[in-house]
């Protein structure tokens, strides 16, 4: 990491911290009559989590990681611990896994890869990482906050290629988009979604979701926020403080983009896309054309998490550990479930019929909605 770039990254953290110090008070929770039911299946604590939760759901298990360096697999139905490993140093991002191999990144910028609980290798990269690695196709892909992408052989850690292009001096220290689709590696590069050949690291196509705007570098930040949401060949994501939009992965075209000044990940299904903006106004857009379907202002200033769709509900966590289930049809509150009173971080994860959320204290909570 260069001194200039490190200073820029730290500047962003200071600016955002200053902006959050005088935020309005959270909107009091409304009273309502539940229209659906749900229950907690199990809970566990894996130690503090200081980064956006990124849990892999594979083969009936959740693979999670704590800030302290613990990596563990839990039975998705019961919460029983299946195995546990230790990276040997504090982590800066969540875990990526294909169900067998798992990878994390430490504060020393070391990529650590495991086969189950067995550590296979470590490799250092030059820049800090806040996006969980992607493990796919017997490779480990890592995207740093300077937007460089690194590919390693999953078995021996051999570096296969590195992709980097000139970018802005200031980048977002928040989990970005890194995923596989249609035999390509998709990576957020500023407000653009770039498809890379996973074998060579060369660009296949490049599409804009958000366009930077503003008079200074902070205002012009437009990095894609992960995770993105995919339904068939349609992939949708948020561009930080700028827009939400969808692209067609088969035709390599932008379907639509709409102005939306938010910072959290969007969620969706085949019909609608959902997200909260900078003041936590929840909006629903038609996934096919981006037309606004509804808005909900009853959760303003509650620091909402990323969104996930569960059946007839879109779910957000908040700063008090509450899970809010809103109707995908009209945005009305259907159900509210508590965790431990600490902020829900990252984006809730759905695996089969089990919904998993994490809180800043390291709590993992699994729910089933009827």
ROZA-213110 format. One line per field, with one value per residue (C-alpha): x, y, z; chain; residue in three letters. Coordinates in pm, whole numbers, plus 50000, padded with zeros to 5 digits. Layout:
N
c1 <- [X, ...]
c2 <- [Y, ...]
c3 <- [Z, ...]
kevo <- [A, ...]
guke <- [ala, ...]
END
This chain:
370
c1 <- [50000, 50149, 50167, 49948, 49680, 49686, 49634, 49340, 49181, 49221, 49080, 48764, 48723, 48763, 48518, 48250, 48300, 48252, 47935, 47789, 47861, 47564, 47305, 46938, 46785, 46641, 46271, 46077, 45947, 45585, 45325, 45173, 44990, 45213, 45080, 45339, 45517, 45877, 46103, 46467, 46624, 46957, 47225, 47601, 47880, 48205, 48365, 48370, 48292, 48421, 48366, 48057, 47952, 48023, 47916, 47928, 47634, 47735, 47629, 47395, 47649, 47742, 48112, 48182, 48480, 48541, 48764, 49000, 49086, 48857, 48706, 48435, 48162, 47818, 47532, 47272, 46978, 47109, 47402, 47627, 47996, 48139, 48497, 48705, 49033, 49251, 49410, 49669, 49600, 49307, 49100, 48977, 48704, 48468, 48525, 48481, 48421, 48310, 48207, 48545, 48809, 48778, 48983, 49021, 49256, 49443, 49533, 49883, 49731, 49791, 49549, 49501, 49337, 49200, 49081, 48817, 49004, 49347, 49548, 49693, 49890, 49942, 50020, 50073, 49926, 50033, 49704, 49441, 49131, 48775, 48585, 48558, 48762, 48582, 48664, 48553, 48690, 48987, 49100, 49097, 49017, 49091, 48998, 49180, 49053, 49273, 49050, 49333, 49220, 49452, 49405, 49571, 49570, 49356, 49584, 49930, 49876, 50060, 49980, 49814, 49754, 49688, 49452, 49478, 49404, 49444, 49176, 49084, 49311, 49021, 48836, 48566, 48672, 48358, 48290, 48254, 48130, 48332, 48144, 48132, 47867, 47849, 48209, 48334, 48468, 48268, 48442, 48338, 48577, 48450, 48094, 48152, 48101, 48387, 48383, 48726, 48841, 48909, 49192, 49389, 49260, 49178, 48872, 48576, 48332, 48284, 47951, 47861, 47603, 47680, 47845, 48063, 47933, 48020, 48283, 48539, 48679, 48454, 48139, 48256, 48296, 48071, 48219, 47984, 47864, 47851, 47693, 47520, 47196, 47146, 46832, 46914, 47099, 46997, 47244, 47169, 47386, 47422, 47677, 47777, 47584, 47501, 47264, 47110, 47096, 47078, 47270, 47197, 47482, 47386, 47367, 47635, 47413, 47286, 46914, 46856, 47012, 46830, 46968, 46977, 47208, 47261, 47545, 47391, 47363, 47042, 46832, 46573, 46382, 46266, 46021, 46161, 46481, 46496, 46733, 46763, 46905, 47125, 46843, 46712, 46414, 46336, 46251, 46131, 46201, 46061, 46352, 46275, 46276, 46368, 46030, 45963, 45704, 45684, 45874, 45869, 45980, 45896, 46257, 46443, 46789, 46795, 47123, 46962, 47167, 47170, 46848, 46748, 46419, 46261, 45939, 45686, 45915, 46221, 46432, 46657, 46848, 46900, 47128, 46932, 46954, 46598, 46501, 46228, 46019, 45846, 45596, 45752, 45414, 45363, 45638, 45415, 45564, 45478, 45700, 45979, 46225, 46499, 46859, 47090, 47032, 47359, 47381, 47313, 47609, 47650, 47360, 47142, 47197, 46934, 47026, 46729, 46468, 46720, 46789, 47121, 47219, 47521, 47558, 47860, 47924, 47988, 47641, 47502, 47125, 46934, 46562, 46284, 45986, 45656]
c2 <- [50000, 50335, 50615, 50842, 50579, 50481, 50844, 50868, 50555, 50687, 51023, 50853, 50681, 51011, 51191, 50923, 50904, 51278, 51261, 50993, 51174, 51411, 51176, 51222, 50993, 50664, 50666, 50494, 50152, 50144, 49917, 49664, 49334, 49055, 48903, 48622, 48417, 48321, 48177, 48159, 47822, 47867, 48116, 48107, 48351, 48350, 48656, 49016, 49100, 49439, 49389, 49329, 48969, 48746, 48390, 48114, 47874, 47542, 47179, 47243, 47445, 47807, 47897, 48214, 48408, 48647, 48953, 48766, 48509, 48216, 48036, 47780, 47576, 47538, 47305, 47532, 47353, 47311, 47550, 47262, 47335, 47105, 47230, 47528, 47674, 47971, 48213, 48315, 48689, 48932, 48952, 49246, 49071, 48777, 48428, 48290, 47920, 47667, 47419, 47249, 47520, 47846, 48166, 48478, 48779, 48910, 49265, 49190, 49144, 48768, 48543, 48228, 47924, 47610, 47265, 47217, 47289, 47227, 47532, 47492, 47810, 48183, 48447, 48818, 49082, 49450, 49616, 49597, 49379, 49434, 49220, 48848, 48630, 48426, 48054, 47900, 47674, 47562, 47922, 48188, 48539, 48840, 49204, 49471, 49819, 49964, 49753, 49521, 49160, 48865, 48500, 48206, 47830, 47693, 47393, 47550, 47928, 47987, 48335, 48297, 48658, 49009, 49261, 49633, 49945, 50312, 50437, 50719, 50810, 50758, 50427, 50286, 50086, 49872, 49525, 49538, 49310, 48996, 48696, 48431, 48416, 48257, 48129, 48481, 48666, 48981, 49258, 49609, 49874, 50207, 50242, 49990, 49615, 49442, 49082, 48913, 48589, 48382, 48193, 48495, 48802, 48984, 49208, 49052, 49343, 49655, 49820, 50131, 50102, 50432, 50748, 50954, 51304, 51583, 51849, 51653, 51301, 51196, 51311, 51133, 50793, 50547, 50203, 49908, 49775, 49401, 49164, 49205, 49015, 48786, 48641, 48438, 48666, 48982, 49114, 49420, 49621, 49953, 50215, 50386, 50714, 50731, 50476, 50132, 49944, 49614, 49463, 49175, 48924, 48744, 49055, 49252, 49560, 49793, 49738, 50044, 50271, 50498, 50769, 50651, 50798, 50491, 50280, 49937, 49635, 49576, 49259, 49130, 48856, 48804, 49095, 49365, 49515, 49660, 49889, 50160, 50504, 50735, 50819, 50459, 50524, 50181, 50171, 49898, 49914, 49695, 49471, 49475, 49852, 50033, 50198, 50286, 50049, 50183, 50353, 50305, 50586, 50415, 50300, 50628, 50668, 50310, 50218, 49945, 49652, 49517, 49358, 48997, 48858, 48575, 48451, 48735, 48959, 49174, 49172, 49441, 49443, 49761, 49926, 49774, 49417, 49409, 49226, 49398, 49190, 49417, 49303, 49282, 49388, 49718, 49766, 49723, 49566, 49196, 49080, 49196, 48963, 49054, 48938, 49060, 49434, 49503, 49633, 49387, 49403, 49309, 49154, 48872, 48542, 48294, 47928, 47709, 47803, 47930, 48302, 48390, 48730, 48851, 49125, 49338, 49145, 48827, 48679, 48454, 48410, 48165, 48208, 48022, 48214, 48033]
c3 <- [50000, 49899, 50155, 49942, 49892, 50260, 50355, 50118, 50263, 50617, 50511, 50392, 50727, 50913, 50686, 50718, 51095, 51120, 50913, 51139, 51469, 51443, 51295, 51386, 51646, 51518, 51439, 51724, 51629, 51522, 51675, 51437, 51420, 51280, 50960, 50939, 51204, 51265, 51532, 51628, 51551, 51725, 51819, 51858, 51935, 51740, 51902, 51785, 51423, 51312, 50939, 50728, 50779, 50483, 50553, 50296, 50282, 50130, 50170, 50465, 50659, 50732, 50724, 50922, 51057, 51347, 51362, 51594, 51327, 51405, 51106, 51169, 51007, 51166, 51081, 50921, 51085, 51439, 51480, 51588, 51529, 51259, 51257, 51365, 51238, 51327, 51083, 51341, 51317, 51325, 51005, 50800, 50599, 50607, 50472, 50121, 50070, 49811, 50081, 50105, 50071, 50266, 50258, 50475, 50479, 50784, 50888, 50761, 50413, 50420, 50234, 50445, 50287, 50454, 50349, 50618, 50943, 50788, 50689, 50338, 50268, 50323, 50063, 50114, 49888, 49883, 49982, 50255, 50194, 50322, 50070, 50147, 49908, 49645, 49626, 49295, 49024, 49239, 49265, 49536, 49413, 49633, 49570, 49769, 49858, 49583, 49349, 49246, 49194, 49268, 49169, 49347, 49302, 49585, 49649, 49675, 49681, 49355, 49225, 48885, 48785, 48912, 48754, 48824, 48630, 48709, 48944, 49178, 49468, 49709, 49732, 49956, 50262, 50246, 50107, 49728, 49453, 49378, 49243, 48971, 48698, 48351, 48377, 48441, 48745, 48821, 49013, 49111, 48985, 49111, 48988, 48708, 48694, 48515, 48390, 48394, 48238, 48554, 48383, 48261, 48441, 48118, 48074, 47892, 47933, 48142, 48232, 48438, 48718, 48892, 48760, 48998, 49064, 49304, 49354, 49559, 49586, 49875, 49695, 49378, 49545, 49361, 49434, 49395, 49731, 49788, 49784, 49450, 49389, 49089, 48935, 48625, 48384, 48568, 48825, 49039, 49277, 49454, 49358, 49684, 49746, 49375, 49223, 49212, 48884, 48699, 48409, 48170, 48199, 47876, 47657, 47848, 47868, 48140, 48192, 48409, 48671, 48918, 49147, 49509, 49774, 49990, 50126, 50200, 49975, 49784, 49785, 49546, 49369, 49012, 49030, 49257, 49397, 49750, 49935, 50201, 50122, 50329, 50573, 50575, 50355, 50208, 49838, 49606, 49232, 48956, 48864, 48493, 48435, 48760, 48810, 49174, 49328, 49685, 49967, 50345, 50580, 50910, 50975, 50919, 51079, 51213, 51035, 50828, 50702, 50351, 50231, 50164, 50035, 50234, 50077, 50080, 50291, 50245, 50562, 50712, 51040, 51242, 51499, 51792, 51668, 51539, 51219, 51021, 50781, 50526, 50264, 49919, 49780, 49964, 50226, 50530, 50843, 50867, 51153, 51385, 51556, 51809, 51840, 52120, 52099, 51917, 51560, 51281, 51043, 50680, 50492, 50628, 50449, 50338, 50294, 50211, 50472, 50728, 50767, 50934, 51072, 51267, 51526, 51606, 51926, 51729, 51770, 51499, 51494, 51274, 51210, 51031, 50891, 50843]
kevo <- [A, A, A, A, A, A, A, A, A, A, A, A, A, A, A, A, A, A, A, A, A, A, A, A, A, A, A, A, A, A, A, A, A, A, A, A, A, A, A, A, A, A, A, A, A, A, A, A, A, A, A, A, A, A, A, A, A, A, A, A, A, A, A, A, A, A, A, A, A, A, A, A, A, A, A, A, A, A, A, A, A, A, A, A, A, A, A, A, A, A, A, A, A, A, A, A, A, A, A, A, A, A, A, A, A, A, A, A, A, A, A, A, A, A, A, A, A, A, A, A, A, A, A, A, A, A, A, A, A, A, A, A, A, A, A, A, A, A, A, A, A, A, A, A, A, A, A, A, A, A, A, A, A, A, A, A, A, A, A, A, A, A, A, A, A, A, A, A, A, A, A, A, A, A, A, A, A, A, A, A, A, A, A, A, A, A, A, A, A, A, A, A, A, A, A, A, A, A, A, A, A, A, A, A, A, A, A, A, A, A, A, A, A, A, A, A, A, A, A, A, A, A, A, A, A, A, A, A, A, A, A, A, A, A, A, A, A, A, A, A, A, A, A, A, A, A, A, A, A, A, A, A, A, A, A, A, A, A, A, A, A, A, A, A, A, A, A, A, A, A, A, A, A, A, A, A, A, A, A, A, A, A, A, A, A, A, A, A, A, A, A, A, A, A, A, A, A, A, A, A, A, A, A, A, A, A, A, A, A, A, A, A, A, A, A, A, A, A, A, A, A, A, A, A, A, A, A, A, A, A, A, A, A, A, A, A, A, A, A, A, A, A, A, A, A, A, A, A, A, A, A, A, A, A, A, A, A, A, A, A, A, A, A, A, A, A, A, A, A, A]
guke <- [unk, unk, unk, unk, unk, unk, unk, unk, unk, unk, unk, unk, unk, unk, unk, unk, unk, unk, unk, unk, unk, unk, unk, unk, unk, unk, unk, unk, unk, unk, unk, unk, unk, unk, unk, unk, unk, unk, unk, unk, unk, unk, unk, unk, unk, unk, unk, unk, unk, unk, unk, unk, unk, unk, unk, unk, unk, unk, unk, unk, unk, unk, unk, unk, unk, unk, unk, unk, unk, unk, unk, unk, unk, unk, unk, unk, unk, unk, unk, unk, unk, unk, unk, unk, unk, unk, unk, unk, unk, unk, unk, unk, unk, unk, unk, unk, unk, unk, unk, unk, unk, unk, unk, unk, unk, unk, unk, unk, unk, unk, unk, unk, unk, unk, unk, unk, unk, unk, unk, unk, unk, unk, unk, unk, unk, unk, unk, unk, unk, unk, unk, unk, unk, unk, unk, unk, unk, unk, unk, unk, unk, unk, unk, unk, unk, unk, unk, unk, unk, unk, unk, unk, unk, unk, unk, unk, unk, unk, unk, unk, unk, unk, unk, unk, unk, unk, unk, unk, unk, unk, unk, unk, unk, unk, unk, unk, unk, unk, unk, unk, unk, unk, unk, unk, unk, unk, unk, unk, unk, unk, unk, unk, unk, unk, unk, unk, unk, unk, unk, unk, unk, unk, unk, unk, unk, unk, unk, unk, unk, unk, unk, unk, unk, unk, unk, unk, unk, unk, unk, unk, unk, unk, unk, unk, unk, unk, unk, unk, unk, unk, unk, unk, unk, unk, unk, unk, unk, unk, unk, unk, unk, unk, unk, unk, unk, unk, unk, unk, unk, unk, unk, unk, unk, unk, unk, unk, unk, unk, unk, unk, unk, unk, unk, unk, unk, unk, unk, unk, unk, unk, unk, unk, unk, unk, unk, unk, unk, unk, unk, unk, unk, unk, unk, unk, unk, unk, unk, unk, unk, unk, unk, unk, unk, unk, unk, unk, unk, unk, unk, unk, unk, unk, unk, unk, unk, unk, unk, unk, unk, unk, unk, unk, unk, unk, unk, unk, unk, unk, unk, unk, unk, unk, unk, unk, unk, unk, unk, unk, unk, unk, unk, unk, unk, unk, unk, unk, unk, unk, unk, unk, unk, unk, unk, unk, unk, unk, unk, unk, unk, unk, unk, unk, unk, unk, unk, unk, unk, unk, unk, unk, unk, unk, unk, unk, unk, unk, unk, unk, unk, unk]
END
